[in-house]
Amino acid sequence: MRLAFKLAWSFIIKSYKQSLLIVLTIITGIASVVFVISLASSLDRMVSRFGKDNFPDILVRYLVHGDPYFKVNKEFKEAVLSHDEVEKFNFFFTPGTTILVDADTNLINEDLKTLGFDNFDGFTFFDITNNIVKGTLPTNTNEMIVADHYFEKSNLKLNQNYHATFFSVGRKAEIKIVGTFKPLTYNVHENLAYFVDDTFYQENVEAARLYFRIKDGVDLRDFYNNTLKPLLEEYYPNIDYYEVYWDSEVPYLETIGESQTIFLIVMELFISLVVFLLSSSLLTHALNKKQKTIGTLRALGYQNNYLYLSFFIETIILTLVASLIGIFFSHFGLNVFQTFMTDKEGRALLEVIKSGKLYLNAVLIVSVVVVISSLVTLRKMKNVPLVELIKRS
């Protein structure tokens, strides 16, 4: 075995040009697979984040307009949050279209879409806290934070009092705007506003919707049917309601996911085919260059299996070296790509996925292809008679 390693190293050194080309082929293959898998994983993460930015994982709402609604129930909330699978839960007050009237000038601003929470944890539900543009988050009931584009378009003022009319519930309230935020993705052009309703805070109001944020990796439908539904039946036995899952709110996301999977498979097959053809061609050329050496060694009594073991070891050594270099350059390339996928404010437009599992998968795919191409090439050369090798040399 030691002699086989020495012979493999001598082949690498004597045919350094072919060895270098094989290494470059493997590096390119690994880098391509890493980029394709990383991009597909990043887009999948972006789709998932898109859902979490704009929708609750599970929404439960009353079946028809009218009584009874879901009453704010602390015991129900504590029971829900006692489950480790639940990340966040809030009662949502949904007054719908709202008109704001300036308390000083009586100027009217229309078409505001408002959502109220049962407590101040609601502001973290859609990541509002990380997207504040002006002012601050509300810290008192009936303080409101509105979409920045609506704030500018309507010439609203911070810390100004407004008379709010919530048409869908026939209710009025005194509101103070204390901040603005940038709506995310799907709701980027919506005239959104969020606040903690005072009657909600006092638990005297009934909620139209229940918003659940579930931790990653939990099957939403199983968790609802096995855990949330029994709780709802226990605490709200006389209410007709139905559940909505975030992925069903945007049905084309499923098509995007399927298209992504098909694209990933096709690209991996294409890259594997290219690596196979290139490596086979280079290995065949390298073996042809060594035919004189092979013929001489066989004439001296070296068995075929021993010689081809040396060539196989040579391939393994080149693959290992190329894999290490490929991982380094792939990681460096993904870091560079991440810098280009960042906006002026330093926020990532696309979170580029980088992980040891990603690199390992890419190395395994390319290495298996190279090893197969090596075995196929060696099998062809193994059947060449000694006399023919001497003639070719």
C-alpha positions as CSV (number, residue, x, y, z in Angstrom):
1,M,0.0,0.0,0.0
2,R,2.9,2.4,0.8
3,L,4.4,1.8,-2.6
4,A,1.0,2.5,-4.2
5,F,0.9,5.9,-2.4
6,K,4.4,6.7,-3.6
7,L,3.5,5.7,-7.1
8,A,0.3,7.8,-6.9
9,W,2.4,10.9,-5.8
10,S,4.9,10.3,-8.6
11,F,2.0,10.3,-11.1
12,I,0.7,13.5,-9.7
13,I,4.1,15.3,-9.8
14,K,5.1,14.0,-13.3
15,S,1.7,14.9,-14.8
16,Y,1.2,18.1,-12.8
17,K,-0.6,19.9,-15.7
18,Q,-3.3,17.2,-15.9
19,S,-3.5,17.0,-12.1
20,L,-4.0,20.8,-11.9
21,L,-6.8,20.6,-14.5
22,I,-8.5,17.8,-12.6
23,V,-8.3,19.9,-9.4
24,L,-9.7,23.0,-11.1
25,T,-12.6,20.9,-12.5
26,I,-13.4,19.6,-9.0
27,I,-13.1,23.1,-7.4
28,T,-15.4,24.5,-10.1
29,G,-17.9,21.7,-9.6
30,I,-18.0,22.2,-5.8
31,A,-18.3,25.9,-6.1
32,S,-21.2,25.6,-8.6
33,V,-23.1,23.1,-6.5
34,V,-22.5,25.2,-3.4
35,F,-23.9,28.3,-5.1
36,V,-26.9,26.5,-6.5
37,I,-27.9,24.8,-3.2
38,S,-27.2,28.0,-1.2
39,L,-29.3,30.1,-3.6
40,A,-32.2,27.6,-3.5
41,S,-32.0,27.4,0.3
42,S,-31.8,31.2,0.6
43,L,-34.8,31.7,-1.6
44,D,-36.7,29.1,0.4
45,R,-35.8,31.0,3.6
46,M,-36.9,34.2,2.0
47,V,-40.3,32.7,1.1
48,S,-40.7,31.5,4.7
49,R,-39.7,34.9,6.0
50,F,-42.1,36.5,3.6
51,G,-44.9,34.6,5.2
52,K,-43.8,35.4,8.7
53,D,-43.4,39.1,7.8
54,N,-46.9,39.4,6.6
55,F,-49.1,36.7,8.0
56,P,-49.5,34.8,11.3
57,D,-48.5,31.1,11.0
58,I,-52.1,30.2,12.1
59,L,-55.0,32.7,12.2
60,V,-58.3,31.8,13.8
61,R,-61.3,34.0,13.2
62,Y,-65.0,34.0,13.8
63,L,-67.1,32.5,11.0
64,V,-69.6,35.3,10.6
65,H,-69.8,39.0,11.5
66,G,-71.7,39.3,14.7
67,D,-71.8,37.8,18.2
68,P,-70.2,36.0,19.7
69,Y,-66.6,37.0,19.2
70,F,-63.5,35.7,21.0
71,K,-63.3,37.3,24.4
72,V,-59.9,38.3,25.6
73,N,-59.1,35.4,28.0
74,K,-55.8,35.4,30.0
75,E,-56.2,31.8,31.0
76,F,-56.5,30.8,27.3
77,K,-53.5,32.8,26.4
78,E,-51.4,31.3,29.2
79,A,-52.6,27.8,28.1
80,V,-51.5,28.5,24.5
81,L,-48.1,30.0,25.5
82,S,-47.4,27.0,27.9
83,H,-46.7,24.9,24.8
84,D,-43.1,25.0,23.7
85,E,-44.2,25.0,20.0
86,V,-45.8,28.4,20.3
87,E,-43.4,31.4,19.8
88,K,-46.0,34.2,20.1
89,F,-49.7,34.6,20.5
90,N,-51.9,37.7,20.5
91,F,-55.6,38.7,20.3
92,F,-56.0,41.1,17.4
93,F,-58.6,43.8,17.3
94,T,-59.5,44.4,13.6
95,P,-61.4,47.6,13.2
96,G,-60.7,47.8,9.5
97,T,-60.9,51.1,7.6
98,T,-60.2,54.0,9.9
99,I,-60.5,57.8,9.5
100,L,-58.2,60.1,11.5
101,V,-59.3,63.7,12.2
102,D,-56.7,66.1,13.4
103,A,-57.8,67.3,16.9
104,D,-56.4,70.8,16.2
105,T,-57.2,71.5,12.5
106,N,-60.0,69.0,11.9
107,L,-58.2,67.9,8.7
108,I,-59.4,64.4,7.7
109,N,-57.2,61.5,6.6
110,E,-58.9,58.4,5.2
111,D,-58.2,54.8,4.1
112,L,-56.0,53.8,7.1
113,K,-56.0,50.1,7.8
114,T,-55.6,49.5,11.5
115,L,-54.8,46.5,13.7
116,G,-55.0,46.6,17.5
117,F,-53.3,44.3,20.0
118,D,-54.2,43.1,23.4
119,N,-50.8,44.0,24.8
120,F,-47.5,45.6,23.7
121,D,-46.0,42.2,22.7
122,G,-48.1,42.6,19.6
123,F,-45.5,45.0,18.1
124,T,-43.0,42.2,17.8
125,F,-45.4,39.9,15.9
126,F,-44.6,41.3,12.5
127,D,-41.1,42.5,13.3
128,I,-42.3,46.1,13.5
129,T,-39.6,46.9,16.2
130,N,-36.8,46.4,13.6
131,N,-38.4,48.6,11.0
132,I,-39.1,51.9,12.8
133,V,-38.4,55.0,10.6
134,K,-39.5,57.9,12.9
135,G,-40.3,58.2,16.5
136,T,-40.7,55.2,18.8
137,L,-43.0,52.3,19.5
138,P,-46.1,53.0,21.5
139,T,-45.7,52.6,25.2
140,N,-49.2,53.6,26.3
141,T,-52.7,52.5,25.2
142,N,-54.2,54.3,22.2
143,E,-50.7,55.4,20.9
144,M,-50.4,54.4,17.3
145,I,-47.5,53.7,14.9
146,V,-48.3,54.1,11.2
147,A,-46.7,53.2,7.8
148,D,-44.2,55.9,7.0
149,H,-45.3,56.4,3.4
150,Y,-48.9,57.1,4.6
151,F,-47.6,59.4,7.3
152,E,-45.7,61.5,4.7
153,K,-48.5,61.4,2.1
154,S,-51.1,62.5,4.6
155,N,-48.9,65.2,6.3
156,L,-49.4,63.7,9.7
157,K,-47.5,64.8,12.8
158,L,-45.7,62.9,15.5
159,N,-47.2,63.2,19.0
160,Q,-50.3,64.8,17.6
161,N,-53.7,63.8,18.9
162,Y,-56.3,62.5,16.4
163,H,-60.0,61.5,16.6
164,A,-60.2,58.0,15.2
165,T,-63.3,56.5,13.8
166,F,-63.3,52.7,13.3
167,F,-66.2,52.1,10.8
168,S,-66.4,48.3,10.9
169,V,-67.0,48.3,14.6
170,G,-68.8,51.6,15.0
171,R,-66.4,52.9,17.6
172,K,-64.4,56.1,18.1
173,A,-61.2,56.6,20.1
174,E,-58.6,59.3,20.8
175,I,-55.3,58.3,19.2
176,K,-51.8,59.8,19.4
177,I,-49.2,59.0,16.6
178,V,-45.8,58.4,18.2
179,G,-43.9,56.7,15.4
180,T,-43.7,55.4,11.8
181,F,-42.4,52.1,10.4
182,K,-41.6,50.6,7.0
183,P,-44.1,47.9,6.0
184,L,-42.5,44.7,4.8
185,T,-42.7,42.9,1.4
186,Y,-46.3,41.9,0.8
187,N,-47.7,44.9,2.7
188,V,-45.2,47.4,1.5
189,H,-47.8,49.7,-0.1
190,E,-50.6,49.1,2.5
191,N,-51.7,52.1,4.7
192,L,-51.1,50.1,7.9
193,A,-51.3,51.2,11.5
194,Y,-50.8,49.3,14.8
195,F,-51.9,50.2,18.3
196,V,-52.8,48.8,21.7
197,D,-56.5,49.5,22.1
198,D,-57.5,50.8,25.5
199,T,-60.6,48.7,25.9
200,F,-58.6,45.7,24.7
201,Y,-56.0,46.5,27.3
202,Q,-58.8,46.6,30.0
203,E,-60.1,43.2,28.6
204,N,-63.6,44.6,28.0
205,V,-63.6,44.1,24.2
206,E,-64.1,41.0,22.2
207,A,-61.5,40.0,19.6
208,A,-62.2,39.1,16.0
209,R,-59.0,37.2,15.4
210,L,-56.4,35.0,17.1
211,Y,-52.9,35.2,15.8
212,F,-50.4,32.4,16.4
213,R,-46.7,32.4,15.6
214,I,-45.4,28.8,15.7
215,K,-41.7,27.8,16.0
216,D,-39.8,26.5,12.9
217,G,-40.0,22.8,12.2
218,V,-43.5,22.3,13.7
219,D,-46.2,20.9,11.4
220,L,-48.8,23.7,11.6
221,R,-51.8,21.6,10.7
222,D,-51.0,18.8,13.1
223,F,-50.3,21.2,15.9
224,Y,-53.6,23.0,15.3
225,N,-55.7,19.8,15.2
226,N,-54.0,18.1,18.1
227,T,-53.3,21.1,20.4
228,L,-54.9,24.4,19.6
229,K,-58.3,23.0,18.5
230,P,-59.0,21.2,21.8
231,L,-58.0,24.4,23.7
232,L,-60.4,26.5,21.5
233,E,-63.2,24.0,22.2
234,E,-62.5,24.2,25.9
235,Y,-62.3,28.0,26.3
236,Y,-64.7,29.1,23.4
237,P,-67.3,26.3,23.1
238,N,-70.1,28.3,21.6
239,I,-68.2,30.2,18.8
240,D,-68.2,29.2,15.1
241,Y,-64.6,29.8,13.8
242,Y,-62.2,28.5,11.2
243,E,-58.5,28.4,10.9
244,V,-56.2,29.9,8.2
245,Y,-52.6,28.9,7.5
246,W,-50.1,31.4,6.2
247,D,-49.2,29.2,3.2
248,S,-52.8,29.0,2.1
249,E,-53.1,32.8,2.2
250,V,-50.6,33.0,-0.7
251,P,-51.2,29.8,-2.8
252,Y,-48.6,30.6,-5.4
253,L,-45.9,30.1,-2.8
254,E,-46.4,26.3,-3.1
255,T,-45.8,26.5,-6.9
256,I,-42.7,28.6,-6.3
257,G,-41.4,25.9,-3.9
258,E,-42.1,23.1,-6.4
259,S,-40.4,25.1,-9.2
260,Q,-37.4,25.7,-6.9
261,T,-37.1,22.0,-6.2
262,I,-37.2,21.1,-9.9
263,F,-34.7,23.8,-10.7
264,L,-32.3,22.5,-8.0
265,I,-32.5,18.9,-9.2
266,V,-32.0,19.9,-12.8
267,M,-29.0,22.1,-12.0
268,E,-27.4,19.5,-9.8
269,L,-27.8,16.9,-12.6
270,F,-26.4,19.3,-15.2
271,I,-23.3,20.2,-13.0
272,S,-22.8,16.5,-12.2
273,L,-22.9,15.6,-15.9
274,V,-20.4,18.4,-16.8
275,V,-18.0,17.3,-14.0
276,F,-18.3,13.7,-15.1
277,L,-17.5,14.4,-18.7
278,L,-14.6,16.8,-17.9
279,S,-13.1,14.5,-15.3
280,S,-13.5,11.4,-17.5
281,S,-11.8,13.2,-20.4
282,L,-9.0,14.5,-18.2
283,L,-8.4,11.2,-16.5
284,T,-8.4,9.4,-19.8
285,H,-5.9,11.8,-21.2
286,A,-3.7,11.4,-18.0
287,L,-3.8,7.6,-18.3
288,N,-2.9,7.8,-22.0
289,K,0.1,9.9,-21.0
290,K,1.1,7.2,-18.6
291,Q,0.8,4.3,-21.0
292,K,4.5,3.8,-21.4
293,T,5.0,3.8,-17.6
294,I,2.0,1.4,-17.2
295,G,3.4,-1.0,-19.9
296,T,6.9,-1.0,-18.3
297,L,5.5,-1.7,-14.8
298,R,3.3,-4.5,-16.1
299,A,6.3,-5.9,-18.0
300,L,8.2,-5.9,-14.7
301,G,5.6,-8.0,-13.1
302,Y,3.3,-5.4,-11.4
303,Q,-0.3,-6.6,-11.4
304,N,-3.1,-4.6,-13.0
305,N,-5.0,-4.3,-9.7
306,Y,-1.9,-2.8,-8.0
307,L,-1.3,-0.2,-10.8
308,Y,-4.9,0.8,-11.0
309,L,-5.1,1.1,-7.2
310,S,-2.3,3.7,-7.5
311,F,-4.3,5.6,-10.1
312,F,-7.4,5.5,-7.9
313,I,-5.4,6.7,-5.0
314,E,-4.2,9.6,-7.2
315,T,-7.8,10.5,-7.9
316,I,-8.7,10.4,-4.3
317,I,-5.7,12.6,-3.3
318,L,-6.6,15.2,-6.0
319,T,-10.2,15.1,-4.9
320,L,-9.4,15.7,-1.3
321,V,-7.0,18.6,-2.1
322,A,-9.6,20.1,-4.5
323,S,-12.4,19.7,-1.9
324,L,-10.5,21.7,0.7
325,I,-9.7,24.5,-1.7
326,G,-13.2,24.4,-3.2
327,I,-14.8,24.8,0.3
328,F,-12.5,27.8,1.0
329,F,-13.3,29.6,-2.3
330,S,-17.0,28.7,-2.0
331,H,-17.2,30.2,1.5
332,F,-15.3,33.3,0.3
333,G,-17.6,33.6,-2.8
334,L,-20.8,33.4,-0.7
335,N,-19.5,36.1,1.6
336,V,-18.8,38.4,-1.4
337,F,-22.2,37.6,-2.8
338,Q,-23.8,38.5,0.5
339,T,-22.2,42.0,0.4
340,F,-23.9,42.6,-3.0
341,M,-27.2,41.4,-1.6
342,T,-27.4,44.2,1.1
343,D,-29.2,47.5,0.8
344,K,-27.9,50.9,1.6
345,E,-29.0,50.6,5.2
346,G,-27.0,47.5,5.7
347,R,-30.0,45.1,5.8
348,A,-29.7,41.9,3.9
349,L,-32.0,41.7,0.8
350,L,-31.3,38.0,0.7
351,E,-29.9,36.0,3.6
352,V,-27.3,33.8,1.9
353,I,-27.2,30.4,3.5
354,K,-23.7,29.2,4.6
355,S,-23.2,26.0,6.6
356,G,-20.9,23.0,7.0
357,K,-23.8,20.8,5.8
358,L,-24.0,22.8,2.6
359,Y,-20.3,22.4,1.9
360,L,-20.3,18.7,2.8
361,N,-23.3,18.0,0.5
362,A,-21.5,19.8,-2.4
363,V,-18.2,17.9,-1.8
364,L,-20.1,14.6,-1.6
365,I,-21.9,15.1,-4.9
366,V,-18.9,16.2,-6.8
367,S,-16.6,13.6,-5.2
368,V,-19.0,10.7,-6.0
369,V,-19.2,11.9,-9.6
370,V,-15.4,12.1,-9.9
371,V,-14.8,8.7,-8.3
372,I,-17.4,7.1,-10.7
373,S,-15.7,8.7,-13.7
374,S,-12.4,7.4,-12.4
375,L,-13.7,3.9,-12.0
376,V,-15.3,4.0,-15.5
377,T,-12.0,5.3,-17.0
378,L,-9.9,2.7,-15.2
379,R,-12.2,-0.1,-16.3
380,K,-11.7,0.8,-19.9
381,M,-7.9,0.9,-19.5
382,K,-7.8,-2.3,-17.5
383,N,-8.8,-4.5,-20.4
384,V,-6.0,-3.1,-22.7
385,P,-3.5,-5.9,-23.4
386,L,0.2,-5.4,-22.4
387,V,1.3,-5.7,-26.1
388,E,-1.1,-2.9,-27.0
389,L,0.2,-0.7,-24.3
390,I,3.8,-1.2,-25.4
391,K,2.7,-0.4,-29.0
392,R,0.9,2.8,-27.9
393,S,3.9,4.0,-26.0
